[in-house]
């Protein structure tokens, strides 16, 4: 189930948005974002805000599936010249609307469904919480601001990557299948009790919670593990032992 409850994930999405808005206040939104090189900070903020509002619309209207035709989150190229004073309140409002809509439904309600076996509210509460803090990292990196996130929140993000992200990578990235048979990887957080073992020896990648030896073992703060898996950071700052070449190949192919 991860480290956070449904309600805590909703709180996290709102809190992380507020931290983001505070951090970008008075910033030049025309700066490029290293993590999303095709976008400026203006466009990144629009992307995140539209993602929040897309899910809020799906949940509020009880739309059965996650209809991507209703989303503007990836159509942000036209946005330029906006100010943080304008976008900040818009972002804060959208995050609040999303949390409020989510609280009106059961986490298990079969609406906004992306994967058949995962009720939309539960899936999106988790996805939006971590989407928000990872993009806060992206924005702060673009502005040269220090970044940190609660290790428990980060560990919940690690849970999401292992239980959902890994499967998305396998389904959407044909090149990832070339790693099958390559061995096992262990990821261990050093600041919170969170460990994962990724097995690539079968016909599909499998992740299980718990410590265990791997062909390569990666240790570090939970946030750094998550940001490395999302390719926001390289593994240089982590404690890597064993087959570092396997880790390099894994990260190069595991594009979420």
Kinemage of the C-alpha trace (Angstrom):
@kinemage 1
@onewidth
@group {chain A} dominant
@subgroup {mainchain}
@vectorlist {calphas} color= white
{ca unk a 1} P 0.000 0.000 0.000
{ca unk a 2} L 3.006 2.311 0.284
{ca unk a 3} L 4.044 4.648 3.069
{ca unk a 4} L 1.137 7.116 2.829
{ca unk a 5} L -2.627 6.787 3.113
{ca unk a 6} L -5.048 8.026 0.468
{ca unk a 7} L -5.774 11.165 2.499
{ca unk a 8} L -2.085 11.819 3.129
{ca unk a 9} L -1.378 11.649 -0.590
{ca unk a 10} L -4.054 14.261 -1.230
{ca unk a 11} L -2.519 16.445 1.466
{ca unk a 12} L 0.895 15.909 -0.100
{ca unk a 13} L -0.272 17.099 -3.511
{ca unk a 14} L -1.617 20.324 -2.015
{ca unk a 15} L 1.415 20.914 0.221
{ca unk a 16} L 3.910 20.277 -2.574
{ca unk a 17} L 2.039 22.647 -4.867
{ca unk a 18} L 2.156 25.351 -2.205
{ca unk a 19} L 5.914 24.823 -1.801
{ca unk a 20} L 6.347 25.019 -5.556
{ca unk a 21} L 4.345 28.235 -5.820
{ca unk a 22} L 6.338 29.782 -2.971
{ca unk a 23} L 9.613 28.780 -4.604
{ca unk a 24} L 8.860 30.259 -8.025
{ca unk a 25} L 7.448 33.547 -6.727
{ca unk a 26} L 9.024 36.448 -8.681
{ca unk a 27} L 10.991 33.973 -10.838
{ca unk a 28} L 11.675 34.403 -14.537
{ca unk a 29} L 9.421 31.718 -16.020
{ca unk a 30} L 11.178 31.842 -19.381
{ca unk a 31} L 14.158 29.863 -18.065
{ca unk a 32} L 14.640 26.382 -19.562
{ca unk a 33} L 14.034 23.323 -17.374
{ca unk a 34} L 16.941 20.842 -17.532
{ca unk a 35} L 14.722 17.867 -16.642
{ca unk a 36} L 12.234 18.714 -19.413
{ca unk a 37} L 14.446 20.416 -22.021
{ca unk a 38} L 11.614 21.058 -24.468
{ca unk a 39} L 9.825 23.237 -21.920
{ca unk a 40} L 10.396 26.492 -20.140
{ca unk a 41} L 9.437 26.855 -16.506
{ca unk a 42} L 6.250 28.587 -17.688
{ca unk a 43} L 5.324 25.514 -19.713
{ca unk a 44} L 6.240 23.086 -16.909
{ca unk a 45} L 3.927 24.915 -14.518
{ca unk a 46} L 1.128 24.829 -17.063
{ca unk a 47} L 1.729 21.097 -17.572
{ca unk a 48} L 1.422 20.366 -13.868
{ca unk a 49} L -1.591 22.602 -13.372
{ca unk a 50} L -3.418 21.081 -16.307
{ca unk a 51} L -2.621 17.563 -15.028
{ca unk a 52} L -4.252 18.439 -11.698
{ca unk a 53} L -7.320 19.889 -13.416
{ca unk a 54} L -7.643 16.965 -15.818
{ca unk a 55} L -7.857 14.443 -12.982
{ca unk a 56} L -10.167 16.713 -11.001
{ca unk a 57} L -12.533 16.853 -14.001
{ca unk a 58} L -12.473 13.067 -14.448
{ca unk a 59} L -13.240 12.452 -10.788
{ca unk a 60} L -15.826 15.217 -10.353
{ca unk a 61} L -17.764 14.086 -13.429
{ca unk a 62} L -17.338 10.383 -12.545
{ca unk a 63} L -15.888 9.665 -16.004
{ca unk a 64} L -15.186 5.904 -16.173
{ca unk a 65} L -11.799 6.002 -17.898
{ca unk a 66} L -8.815 8.336 -17.899
{ca unk a 67} L -9.805 10.002 -21.158
{ca unk a 68} L -6.619 11.668 -22.403
{ca unk a 69} L -8.543 13.698 -24.975
{ca unk a 70} L -9.744 15.831 -22.052
{ca unk a 71} L -6.224 16.688 -20.934
{ca unk a 72} L -4.228 19.790 -21.875
{ca unk a 73} L -1.188 18.690 -19.865
{ca unk a 74} L 0.954 17.915 -22.901
{ca unk a 75} L -0.230 20.810 -25.074
{ca unk a 76} L 1.640 23.647 -23.420
{ca unk a 77} L 4.047 24.822 -26.116
{ca unk a 78} L 2.098 28.047 -26.732
{ca unk a 79} L 2.505 29.358 -23.185
{ca unk a 80} L 5.053 32.123 -22.750
{ca unk a 81} L 5.334 35.432 -20.979
{ca unk a 82} L 3.146 34.503 -18.018
{ca unk a 83} L 4.108 35.541 -14.519
{ca unk a 84} L 4.412 33.637 -11.275
{ca unk a 85} L 1.982 36.134 -9.759
{ca unk a 86} L -0.631 34.910 -12.229
{ca unk a 87} L 0.201 31.198 -12.363
{ca unk a 88} L 0.773 30.730 -8.636
{ca unk a 89} L -2.865 31.191 -7.580
{ca unk a 90} L -4.009 29.133 -10.582
{ca unk a 91} L -1.775 26.233 -9.522
{ca unk a 92} L -2.833 26.451 -5.886
{ca unk a 93} L -6.500 26.540 -6.836
{ca unk a 94} L -6.174 23.508 -9.127
{ca unk a 95} L -4.416 21.409 -6.492
{ca unk a 96} L -7.108 22.297 -3.970
{ca unk a 97} L -9.910 21.459 -6.386
{ca unk a 98} L -8.300 18.104 -7.127
{ca unk a 99} L -7.976 17.178 -3.449
{ca unk a 100} L -11.566 18.260 -2.758
{ca unk a 101} L -12.940 16.183 -5.636
{ca unk a 102} L -10.926 13.161 -4.520
{ca unk a 103} L -12.263 13.430 -0.978
{ca unk a 104} L -15.834 13.227 -2.281
{ca unk a 105} L -15.346 9.719 -3.702
{ca unk a 106} L -14.239 6.337 -2.450
{ca unk a 107} L -10.616 5.495 -3.264
{ca unk a 108} L -11.940 2.283 -4.815
{ca unk a 109} L -14.578 3.867 -7.048
{ca unk a 110} L -14.228 2.623 -10.670
{ca unk a 111} L -13.797 6.041 -12.263
{ca unk a 112} L -10.867 7.740 -14.045
{ca unk a 113} L -9.412 4.249 -14.575
{ca unk a 114} L -6.093 3.999 -16.401
{ca unk a 115} L -5.242 0.371 -15.579
{ca unk a 116} L -8.160 -2.090 -15.242
{ca unk a 117} L -6.937 -3.486 -11.929
{ca unk a 118} L -6.404 -0.098 -10.266
{ca unk a 119} L -9.324 2.129 -9.225
{ca unk a 120} L -8.764 5.625 -10.545
{ca unk a 121} L -9.027 7.662 -7.328
{ca unk a 122} L -6.461 5.553 -5.482
{ca unk a 123} L -4.136 5.490 -8.509
{ca unk a 124} L -4.352 9.224 -9.205
{ca unk a 125} L -4.045 10.334 -5.582
{ca unk a 126} L -0.670 8.625 -5.525
{ca unk a 127} L 0.348 9.643 -9.070
{ca unk a 128} L -0.449 13.314 -8.613
{ca unk a 129} L 1.278 13.528 -5.222
{ca unk a 130} L 4.551 12.308 -6.701
{ca unk a 131} L 4.130 14.050 -10.041
{ca unk a 132} L 3.921 17.275 -8.062
{ca unk a 133} L 7.012 16.918 -5.915
{ca unk a 134} L 9.150 15.600 -8.763
{ca unk a 135} L 8.168 18.587 -10.878
{ca unk a 136} L 8.848 20.852 -7.895
{ca unk a 137} L 12.347 19.424 -7.992
{ca unk a 138} L 12.528 20.208 -11.714
{ca unk a 139} L 11.450 23.800 -11.162
{ca unk a 140} L 13.827 24.344 -8.248
{ca unk a 141} L 16.697 22.850 -10.253
{ca unk a 142} L 15.949 25.263 -13.110
{ca unk a 143} L 16.112 28.179 -10.664
{ca unk a 144} L 19.137 26.925 -8.733
{ca unk a 145} L 17.135 26.560 -5.516
{ca unk a 146} L 17.864 23.974 -2.801
{ca unk a 147} L 15.439 21.071 -2.791
{ca unk a 148} L 14.377 18.544 -0.199
{ca unk a 149} L 11.343 16.369 0.405
{ca unk a 150} L 10.170 14.355 3.406
{ca unk a 151} L 11.821 10.902 3.232
{ca unk a 152} L 8.470 9.224 3.942
{ca unk a 153} L 6.905 11.007 0.966
{ca unk a 154} L 9.894 10.030 -1.167
{ca unk a 155} L 9.641 6.408 -0.020
{ca unk a 156} L 6.010 6.389 -1.101
{ca unk a 157} L 7.229 7.643 -4.478
{ca unk a 158} L 9.690 4.757 -4.576
{ca unk a 159} L 6.801 2.385 -3.884
{ca unk a 160} L 4.891 3.886 -6.804
{ca unk a 161} L 7.817 3.583 -9.205
{ca unk a 162} L 8.372 -0.042 -8.281
{ca unk a 163} L 4.719 -1.114 -8.376
{ca unk a 164} L 3.501 1.004 -11.299
{ca unk a 165} L 6.384 2.766 -13.004
{ca unk a 166} L 8.326 -0.410 -13.700
{ca unk a 167} L 5.331 -1.960 -15.424
{ca unk a 168} L 4.711 1.189 -17.470
{ca unk a 169} L 8.342 1.168 -18.589
{ca unk a 170} L 8.085 -2.476 -19.616
{ca unk a 171} L 4.855 -1.906 -21.548
{ca unk a 172} L 5.875 1.311 -23.293
{ca unk a 173} L 9.614 0.904 -23.907
{ca unk a 174} L 10.397 -2.073 -26.176
{ca unk a 175} L 14.113 -1.567 -25.546
{ca unk a 176} L 13.610 -2.334 -21.868
{ca unk a 177} L 12.722 -5.958 -22.690
{ca unk a 178} L 16.290 -6.433 -23.916
{ca unk a 179} L 17.362 -6.357 -20.258
{ca unk a 180} L 15.375 -9.479 -19.363
{ca unk a 181} L 17.734 -12.171 -18.205
{ca unk a 182} L 20.339 -9.620 -17.151
{ca unk a 183} L 20.075 -10.178 -13.408
{ca unk a 184} L 18.740 -8.451 -10.315
{ca unk a 185} L 19.018 -5.012 -8.750
{ca unk a 186} L 18.538 -3.992 -5.118
{ca unk a 187} L 17.550 -0.464 -4.051
{ca unk a 188} L 17.852 0.489 -0.377
{ca unk a 189} L 16.904 3.830 1.174
{ca unk a 190} L 19.295 4.989 3.868
{ca unk a 191} L 17.035 7.552 5.548
{ca unk a 192} L 13.805 5.550 5.882
{ca unk a 193} L 12.895 1.860 6.019
{ca unk a 194} L 12.317 1.175 2.322
{ca unk a 195} L 14.014 -1.504 0.230
{ca unk a 196} L 13.180 -3.055 -3.133
{ca unk a 197} L 14.472 -5.921 -5.196
{ca unk a 198} L 14.028 -5.808 -8.983
{ca unk a 199} L 14.216 -9.183 -10.725
{ca unk a 200} L 14.923 -9.160 -14.460
{ca unk a 201} L 15.491 -12.910 -14.807
{ca unk a 202} L 11.953 -13.849 -15.889
{ca unk a 203} L 9.714 -13.051 -18.833
{ca unk a 204} L 8.744 -9.696 -17.281
{ca unk a 205} L 10.375 -7.472 -14.652
{ca unk a 206} L 9.225 -8.092 -11.113
{ca unk a 207} L 9.684 -5.858 -8.088
{ca unk a 208} L 9.238 -7.020 -4.531
{ca unk a 209} L 9.461 -5.043 -1.339
{ca unk a 210} L 12.174 -6.002 1.096
{ca unk a 211} L 15.918 -6.244 1.236
{ca unk a 212} L 17.876 -8.792 -0.710
{ca unk a 213} L 21.102 -9.178 -2.572
{ca unk a 214} L 21.338 -8.211 -6.219
{ca unk a 215} L 23.877 -8.235 -8.992
{ca unk a 216} L 24.053 -4.535 -8.165
{ca unk a 217} L 22.938 -2.813 -4.971
{ca unk a 218} L 22.101 0.897 -4.871
{ca unk a 219} L 21.881 2.754 -1.550
{ca unk a 220} L 21.003 6.342 -0.820
{ca unk a 221} L 18.322 8.709 0.488
{ca unk a 222} L 14.855 7.777 -0.758
{ca unk a 223} L 14.441 11.029 -2.708
{ca unk a 224} L 17.748 10.490 -4.511
{ca unk a 225} L 16.722 6.948 -5.447
{ca unk a 226} L 13.432 8.208 -6.882
{ca unk a 227} L 15.044 11.083 -8.763
{ca unk a 228} L 17.618 8.691 -10.207
{ca unk a 229} L 14.905 6.282 -11.367
{ca unk a 230} L 13.079 9.215 -12.975
{ca unk a 231} L 16.387 10.176 -14.639
{ca unk a 232} L 16.548 13.513 -12.842
{ca unk a 233} L 19.912 12.592 -11.373
{ca unk a 234} L 22.714 10.226 -12.220
{ca unk a 235} L 23.782 7.495 -9.811
{ca unk a 236} L 27.123 9.142 -9.002
{ca unk a 237} L 25.988 10.413 -5.618
{ca unk a 238} L 24.624 7.019 -4.571
{ca unk a 239} L 26.417 4.092 -2.960
{ca unk a 240} L 26.628 1.547 -5.782
{ca unk a 241} L 28.150 -1.878 -5.275
{ca unk a 242} L 28.298 -4.763 -7.724
{ca unk a 243} L 27.535 -4.656 -11.428
{ca unk a 244} L 27.459 -0.918 -12.133
{ca unk a 245} L 27.166 -1.627 -15.870
{ca unk a 246} L 23.803 -3.321 -15.253
{ca unk a 247} L 22.593 -0.290 -13.314
{ca unk a 248} L 23.693 2.016 -16.139
{ca unk a 249} L 21.800 -0.054 -18.720
{ca unk a 250} L 18.750 -0.295 -16.488
{ca unk a 251} L 18.571 3.474 -15.997
{ca unk a 252} L 19.221 4.240 -19.650
{ca unk a 253} L 16.277 2.081 -20.744
{ca unk a 254} L 13.845 2.762 -17.881
{ca unk a 255} L 12.334 5.970 -19.219
{ca unk a 256} L 8.995 6.486 -17.473
